[in-house]
Amino acid sequence: MAATTPPRLSTLDRFLPLWIGAAMLAGLGLGRAVPGMDAALDAISVGGISLPIALGLLLMMYPVLAKVRYDRLDTVTGDRRLLVTSLLLNWIVGPAVMFALAWLLLPDLPEYRTGLIIVGLARCIAMVIIWNDLACGDREATAVLVALNSVFQVVAFGALGWFYLDVLPGLLGLPTEGLTVSAWDIVLNVLVFLGIPLAAGLLTRLWGERARGRDWYERRFLPRIGPFALYGLLFTIVVLFALQGDTITRRPGDVARIAIPLLVYFVVMWAGSFALGRAIGLGYPRTTALAFTAAGNNFELAIAVSVATFGVTSGQALAGVVGPLIEVPVLVGLVYVALRLRRAGERDRTPQA
């Protein structure tokens, strides 16, 4: 029997790199062409959370979380291979890899190095959901892994920051750098960027299935709200680049130095996690969920912590800002790599005549 053909991407999905490139240019143009645009956008914040970025992320995450079949989550929570592997990759391997890359590639730039280490500590809870969905990964598994990361983020972020910026450098004879982290800021970050869209997605599914049935909900309602995930993504990218466009264009050399370890990090974490998922016997959907949740980062938390601790104009804050600017195009590229690997796997399983 022939293997099932993967669903074709929509026109919006197929040309996603083009739309993202256009959004980046639009953001840079706005930041440079409109005086005070970055300051105006940055001023619209509550509790250190940028409301325009929050709006974009919530709009992006809600349709994907509305697609999750919450009655299937027990099949994920019972998969110990997936859960244990994800925890190891996110909270032991990921921070250690970023620490090593930051010290190897930025030994002479302590502010940027510290900012990158903070990025490595802020594990994914937001954009990874849409990357996984575009790559046809397991939605339910991603929802569980993101929720797990959120719990560990509240508990472990401060302790890991102390370990990687103070204890470990001291043991290795390297300069140390203190980190002040507000537990409330971490909780607020998780509640806003995961709690709100998760609750909205769950309530929407419960209402839709109860009122009109699952068939109507998945065949009629979800296709209508689906494109708003990408609209939210593009809006978020425009806002990010408008906020930092002036800094990026004034300091291209610094941005390039920060970008190199980030690029290596995202590729190494994704490829290593994908290979590990296949090696322990996970199928494509859960391997993909594992890879994207291990490679992604919570840039909002990283930026907020860097700004609160070192100041808005600090090198640490710049490193946090460059994080998503590299992560977005790299992980979009990895979506296409994942889809190619899926098609190759389908061909390998097709019986030969």
DRENPADREN-937165 format. One line per field, with one value per residue (C-alpha): residue in one letter; y, z, x; residue number from 0. Coordinates in steps of 0.02 Angstrom, whole numbers, plus 50000, padded with zeros to 5 digits. Layout:
res: (A, ...)
yy: (Y, ...)
zz: (Z, ...)
xx: (X, ...)
n: (NUM, ...)
END
This chain:
res: (M, A, A, T, T, P, P, R, L, S, T, L, D, R, F, L, P, L, W, I, G, A, A, M, L, A, G, L, G, L, G, R, A, V, P, G, M, D, A, A, L, D, A, I, S, V, G, G, I, S, L, P, I, A, L, G, L, L, L, M, M, Y, P, V, L, A, K, V, R, Y, D, R, L, D, T, V, T, G, D, R, R, L, L, V, T, S, L, L, L, N, W, I, V, G, P, A, V, M, F, A, L, A, W, L, L, L, P, D, L, P, E, Y, R, T, G, L, I, I, V, G, L, A, R, C, I, A, M, V, I, I, W, N, D, L, A, C, G, D, R, E, A, T, A, V, L, V, A, L, N, S, V, F, Q, V, V, A, F, G, A, L, G, W, F, Y, L, D, V, L, P, G, L, L, G, L, P, T, E, G, L, T, V, S, A, W, D, I, V, L, N, V, L, V, F, L, G, I, P, L, A, A, G, L, L, T, R, L, W, G, E, R, A, R, G, R, D, W, Y, E, R, R, F, L, P, R, I, G, P, F, A, L, Y, G, L, L, F, T, I, V, V, L, F, A, L, Q, G, D, T, I, T, R, R, P, G, D, V, A, R, I, A, I, P, L, L, V, Y, F, V, V, M, W, A, G, S, F, A, L, G, R, A, I, G, L, G, Y, P, R, T, T, A, L, A, F, T, A, A, G, N, N, F, E, L, A, I, A, V, S, V, A, T, F, G, V, T, S, G, Q, A, L, A, G, V, V, G, P, L, I, E, V, P, V, L, V, G, L, V, Y, V, A, L, R, L, R, R, A, G, E, R, D, R, T, P, Q, A)
yy: (50000, 50171, 50291, 50433, 50592, 50737, 50880, 51020, 51183, 51330, 51475, 51576, 51437, 51399, 51577, 51604, 51649, 51786, 51856, 51851, 51940, 52073, 52092, 52114, 52248, 52334, 52338, 52405, 52536, 52593, 52602, 52709, 52814, 52862, 52963, 52898, 52741, 52626, 52732, 52742, 52553, 52518, 52636, 52533, 52403, 52335, 52254, 52252, 52160, 52249, 52255, 52258, 52104, 52021, 52054, 51977, 51823, 51794, 51812, 51691, 51558, 51555, 51468, 51334, 51298, 51295, 51150, 51042, 50892, 50907, 50739, 50657, 50733, 50576, 50485, 50611, 50618, 50429, 50437, 50441, 50432, 50596, 50688, 50637, 50670, 50842, 50891, 50837, 50931, 51089, 51107, 51021, 51012, 51176, 51295, 51202, 51215, 51402, 51430, 51340, 51433, 51602, 51578, 51499, 51628, 51786, 51776, 51961, 52026, 51993, 52089, 51997, 51833, 51855, 51903, 51744, 51636, 51714, 51674, 51493, 51485, 51550, 51393, 51397, 51433, 51536, 51532, 51350, 51305, 51380, 51307, 51134, 51157, 51214, 51060, 50944, 50894, 50824, 50968, 50878, 50832, 51010, 51078, 50960, 50997, 51185, 51172, 51067, 51198, 51333, 51245, 51216, 51396, 51464, 51344, 51333, 51493, 51592, 51445, 51408, 51591, 51591, 51429, 51478, 51660, 51644, 51467, 51379, 51523, 51533, 51346, 51364, 51517, 51632, 51804, 51795, 51900, 51918, 51904, 51975, 51883, 51921, 51763, 51865, 51923, 51742, 51691, 51841, 51798, 51619, 51670, 51798, 51706, 51531, 51541, 51661, 51577, 51404, 51446, 51529, 51379, 51253, 51351, 51377, 51191, 51145, 51273, 51229, 51041, 51056, 51179, 51114, 50951, 50902, 50884, 51063, 51129, 51050, 51063, 51233, 51336, 51296, 51335, 51508, 51555, 51461, 51601, 51720, 51623, 51681, 51855, 51866, 51802, 51931, 52071, 52020, 52021, 52195, 52260, 52177, 52250, 52421, 52422, 52376, 52433, 52582, 52479, 52342, 52461, 52562, 52411, 52279, 52211, 52178, 52099, 51983, 51930, 51890, 51801, 51672, 51576, 51591, 51516, 51371, 51345, 51333, 51215, 51103, 51092, 51056, 50930, 50842, 50832, 50769, 50634, 50585, 50574, 50455, 50354, 50321, 50268, 50418, 50439, 50592, 50696, 50679, 50689, 50855, 50917, 50868, 50955, 51120, 51132, 51097, 51224, 51367, 51499, 51617, 51779, 51889, 51824, 51838, 52019, 52066, 51992, 52073, 52243, 52233, 52178, 52271, 52411, 52440, 52502, 52363, 52236, 52099, 52174, 52186, 52002, 51960, 52061, 51981, 51810, 51807, 51899, 51748, 51617, 51663, 51638, 51489, 51393, 51435, 51355, 51204, 51187, 51152, 51034, 50938, 50925, 50859, 50729, 50679, 50656, 50556, 50444, 50418, 50367, 50245, 50159, 50145, 49963, 49943, 49863)
zz: (50000, 49954, 50092, 50133, 50041, 50158, 50145, 50029, 50109, 50074, 49968, 50127, 50203, 50044, 50026, 50212, 50191, 50068, 50188, 50333, 50230, 50183, 50366, 50419, 50287, 50332, 50515, 50477, 50362, 50493, 50628, 50518, 50427, 50571, 50706, 50880, 50817, 50923, 51078, 51052, 51030, 51179, 51288, 51262, 51394, 51557, 51686, 51564, 51431, 51264, 51222, 51031, 51041, 51162, 51042, 50897, 50996, 51064, 50891, 50826, 50961, 50981, 50816, 50842, 51020, 50963, 50847, 50989, 51031, 51220, 51244, 51173, 51292, 51398, 51253, 51268, 51456, 51457, 51337, 51458, 51320, 51248, 51413, 51492, 51332, 51314, 51492, 51470, 51306, 51368, 51543, 51537, 51357, 51289, 51422, 51422, 51232, 51234, 51378, 51281, 51117, 51204, 51286, 51133, 51006, 51112, 51237, 51213, 51224, 51401, 51384, 51227, 51300, 51455, 51350, 51247, 51403, 51464, 51295, 51317, 51487, 51425, 51353, 51225, 51263, 51114, 50932, 50937, 50929, 50756, 50690, 50744, 50665, 50499, 50501, 50533, 50704, 50844, 50911, 51071, 51110, 51080, 51195, 51334, 51310, 51309, 51468, 51548, 51498, 51575, 51744, 51743, 51686, 51842, 51954, 51871, 51775, 51922, 51990, 51819, 51793, 51956, 51908, 51731, 51767, 51939, 51999, 51840, 51778, 51953, 51952, 51780, 51830, 51716, 51756, 51842, 51807, 51929, 51876, 51960, 51914, 51977, 52002, 51972, 51802, 51750, 51811, 51722, 51562, 51567, 51610, 51469, 51328, 51367, 51491, 51393, 51221, 51300, 51396, 51242, 51131, 51256, 51285, 51098, 51063, 51206, 51147, 50962, 50985, 51109, 51002, 50825, 50838, 50802, 50616, 50596, 50715, 50623, 50444, 50448, 50597, 50610, 50425, 50451, 50600, 50544, 50438, 50587, 50663, 50521, 50522, 50706, 50669, 50531, 50641, 50782, 50664, 50600, 50779, 50832, 50686, 50706, 50890, 50852, 50672, 50718, 50831, 50701, 50562, 50671, 50741, 50603, 50657, 50834, 50768, 50658, 50805, 50909, 50763, 50736, 50901, 50888, 50715, 50771, 50925, 50835, 50702, 50824, 50948, 50813, 50716, 50872, 50948, 50785, 50769, 50951, 50929, 50783, 50876, 51026, 50911, 50909, 50749, 50638, 50724, 50900, 50841, 50758, 50917, 51017, 50896, 50887, 51074, 51109, 50982, 51017, 51152, 51250, 51183, 51276, 51444, 51392, 51336, 51491, 51610, 51518, 51516, 51699, 51758, 51642, 51562, 51396, 51307, 51372, 51266, 51357, 51299, 51120, 51123, 51182, 51041, 50907, 50969, 50885, 50732, 50700, 50769, 50655, 50485, 50544, 50616, 50464, 50360, 50476, 50449, 50266, 50314, 50425, 50286, 50167, 50295, 50314, 50127, 50120, 50259, 50167, 50010, 50107, 50176, 50006, 49945, 49784, 49635)
xx: (50000, 50068, 50114, 49997, 50042, 50079, 49953, 50002, 50050, 49935, 49995, 50021, 50129, 50228, 50287, 50317, 50503, 50451, 50320, 50444, 50576, 50449, 50397, 50579, 50607, 50444, 50494, 50667, 50591, 50466, 50599, 50711, 50580, 50466, 50557, 50519, 50433, 50541, 50518, 50329, 50313, 50425, 50323, 50165, 50203, 50131, 50242, 50388, 50285, 50271, 50085, 50110, 50222, 50102, 49957, 50053, 50104, 49929, 49854, 49986, 49964, 49775, 49728, 49860, 49806, 49624, 49674, 49741, 49633, 49641, 49556, 49712, 49839, 49844, 49928, 50071, 50088, 50108, 50256, 50402, 50532, 50467, 50445, 50611, 50708, 50628, 50670, 50851, 50869, 50786, 50854, 51024, 51087, 51017, 51087, 51254, 51270, 51232, 51355, 51492, 51457, 51449, 51619, 51700, 51640, 51624, 51768, 51808, 51628, 51564, 51399, 51345, 51407, 51300, 51149, 51166, 51178, 51015, 50935, 50990, 50906, 50738, 50658, 50519, 50337, 50278, 50334, 50384, 50200, 50181, 50345, 50291, 50120, 50194, 50307, 50157, 50222, 50116, 50009, 49959, 50140, 50197, 50061, 50116, 50302, 50272, 50169, 50307, 50436, 50328, 50323, 50511, 50540, 50455, 50551, 50722, 50760, 50830, 50932, 51007, 51048, 51144, 51233, 51285, 51330, 51407, 51446, 51509, 51620, 51695, 51734, 51815, 51916, 51814, 51740, 51570, 51414, 51270, 51088, 50935, 50776, 50602, 50500, 50341, 50407, 50432, 50259, 50180, 50273, 50209, 50030, 50021, 50109, 50046, 49903, 49791, 49800, 49794, 49635, 49560, 49601, 49532, 49370, 49346, 49360, 49243, 49114, 49130, 49117, 48974, 48876, 48907, 49005, 49186, 49162, 49098, 49231, 49378, 49315, 49230, 49287, 49473, 49511, 49435, 49544, 49701, 49778, 49775, 49921, 50034, 49960, 50007, 50182, 50210, 50142, 50259, 50409, 50365, 50354, 50518, 50614, 50533, 50585, 50766, 50789, 50897, 51011, 51027, 51075, 51195, 51288, 51291, 51461, 51400, 51241, 51345, 51454, 51300, 51216, 51354, 51336, 51146, 51146, 51256, 51148, 50981, 51047, 51142, 50998, 50868, 50972, 51035, 50861, 50784, 50918, 50894, 50706, 50726, 50858, 50743, 50602, 50486, 50387, 50402, 50265, 50337, 50517, 50472, 50387, 50541, 50661, 50569, 50535, 50719, 50783, 50661, 50681, 50568, 50642, 50516, 50577, 50761, 50738, 50637, 50767, 50913, 50829, 50777, 50950, 51070, 50968, 50880, 51037, 51151, 51242, 51147, 50982, 51046, 51095, 50919, 50843, 50953, 50895, 50724, 50792, 50903, 50784, 50638, 50722, 50827, 50680, 50574, 50711, 50710, 50522, 50561, 50703, 50582, 50452, 50586, 50638, 50456, 50435, 50597, 50533, 50368, 50462, 50572, 50417, 50333, 50344, 50441, 50355)
n: (0, 1, 2, 3, 4, 5, 6, 7, 8, 9, 10, 11, 12, 13, 14, 15, 16, 17, 18, 19, 20, 21, 22, 23, 24, 25, 26, 27, 28, 29, 30, 31, 32, 33, 34, 35, 36, 37, 38, 39, 40, 41, 42, 43, 44, 45, 46, 47, 48, 49, 50, 51, 52, 53, 54, 55, 56, 57, 58, 59, 60, 61, 62, 63, 64, 65, 66, 67, 68, 69, 70, 71, 72, 73, 74, 75, 76, 77, 78, 79, 80, 81, 82, 83, 84, 85, 86, 87, 88, 89, 90, 91, 92, 93, 94, 95, 96, 97, 98, 99, 100, 101, 102, 103, 104, 105, 106, 107, 108, 109, 110, 111, 112, 113, 114, 115, 116, 117, 118, 119, 120, 121, 122, 123, 124, 125, 126, 127, 128, 129, 130, 131, 132, 133, 134, 135, 136, 137, 138, 139, 140, 141, 142, 143, 144, 145, 146, 147, 148, 149, 150, 151, 152, 153, 154, 155, 156, 157, 158, 159, 160, 161, 162, 163, 164, 165, 166, 167, 168, 169, 170, 171, 172, 173, 174, 175, 176, 177, 178, 179, 180, 181, 182, 183, 184, 185, 186, 187, 188, 189, 190, 191, 192, 193, 194, 195, 196, 197, 198, 199, 200, 201, 202, 203, 204, 205, 206, 207, 208, 209, 210, 211, 212, 213, 214, 215, 216, 217, 218, 219, 220, 221, 222, 223, 224, 225, 226, 227, 228, 229, 230, 231, 232, 233, 234, 235, 236, 237, 238, 239, 240, 241, 242, 243, 244, 245, 246, 247, 248, 249, 250, 251, 252, 253, 254, 255, 256, 257, 258, 259, 260, 261, 262, 263, 264, 265, 266, 267, 268, 269, 270, 271, 272, 273, 274, 275, 276, 277, 278, 279, 280, 281, 282, 283, 284, 285, 286, 287, 288, 289, 290, 291, 292, 293, 294, 295, 296, 297, 298, 299, 300, 301, 302, 303, 304, 305, 306, 307, 308, 309, 310, 311, 312, 313, 314, 315, 316, 317, 318, 319, 320, 321, 322, 323, 324, 325, 326, 327, 328, 329, 330, 331, 332, 333, 334, 335, 336, 337, 338, 339, 340, 341, 342, 343, 344, 345, 346, 347, 348, 349, 350, 351, 352)
END
